[in-house]
Amino acid sequence: MQIRTAMAMTVMLLLLGCSKLTLENYNKISMGMPYDEVTQLIGKPDSCDDLMGVRSCQWGDGNHVVRVNFVSGKVLLFSSSNLQ
């Protein structure tokens, strides 16, 4: 039983370690960057909303979050919270 628990914890740590949602990648985002380049840096967004020509996308799980607003497919505003 303890071996299974240890293996499950190892797999979880490996999956978390593979996340593209890091402070280092976030710091590479810049105004005017195309949507495709942002998704290459931090992965596909968890959700996006389109309103009046602004696409607002969010990455993360509630504890670690990145929000990016795109106009004409390019970054206009971006913010993060609790990235490491």
NUTI-877021 format. One record per residue: z negated, x negated, y negated of N, C-alpha, C in turn. Coordinates in steps of 0.1 Angstrom, whole numbers, plus 5000, padded with zeros to 4 digits. Layout:
! NUTI-877021
ZXYZXYZXY
...
//
This chain:
! NUTI-877021
500049925012500050005000500049914987
499249814987499249724976500549654973
501249624984502549554983503549644976
503549774980504449864973504149884958
502849884955502449894941502949774933
502749654939503149534933504649524931
505349574941506849574940507249674929
506649784929507049884918506749834904
505649764903505349714889506349604886
506749524895507649414893509049474888
509449574895510749644892510649704878
509549764874509349824861509449714850
508749604853508749494843510149434841
510849424852512249374851513149464843
513049594845513849694838513449694823
512149684820511749674806512249544799
512249444807512749314802514249304799
514949394805516449394803516849484792
515949554785516249644774516949564763
517949624757518649564745517849604732
516949694733516249744722515049644718
515449534712514549434708514549404693
513549344688513549314673514649214670
514849124679515949024677517349094676
517649184684518849254683518949354671
517749414668517749504656518049424644
517549304643517749214631519249174629
520049194639521449164638522249274632
521649394632522349514626522449494611
523549524605523749514591524549624585
524349654572525149764566526649734567
527349844570528749834572529249804586
528249774595528649734609529149864616
530249854623530849964630529850014642
529950144645529150204655529350134668
530550094672530750024685529949884686
529849814675529149694674527649714676
527149824670525749854671525449884685
526249964692525950004706526149884715
526949784712526949664720525649584718
525049584706523849514704522649584711
522449714709521249784713521449894724
522649904728522950004739523350144733
523650234742523950364738522750444732
522950524722521850594716521250704725
519950724724519350834732519750974726
519950974713520451104707521151074694
522051164691522751164678522951304672
522851314659523051444653524151414642
525051504640526051494630525851604619
525651574607525451664596526051614583
526951694578527651674565528251524565
528851484575529551354575528651234578
527351264581526451154584526051174599
526251064607525851064621524550984622
523451054625522150994627521850974641
521650854645521350824659520050754661
519450784673518150724676518150664689
517450544690517250474703515750464705
515250464717513850444720513150554727
511850534729511050624737509950694729
510050684716508950744708507950644703
507650544711506750434707507550324701
508750294706509650184701510950254697
511150264684512350344679513150274669
514450294671515450244661516250374656
516450384643517250494638518350434629
519550484631520650434624521550554619
521850554606522750654600524050584598
525150654602526450614601527250704592
528050654583529050734575530350664578
531350744582532650704585532650594596
531650604605531550514617530950384613
530350364601529750244598528350264593
527450164596526050174592525850184577
525050284574524650304560523150274558
522350334567520850304566520450284581
519350204582518750174595517250144594
516550184604515050154604514550144618
513350084619512750074632511250084631
510650114643509150104643508750054657
507749974656507049914668507949834677
508949764672509749684680509049544682
509349484693508649354696509749254699
//
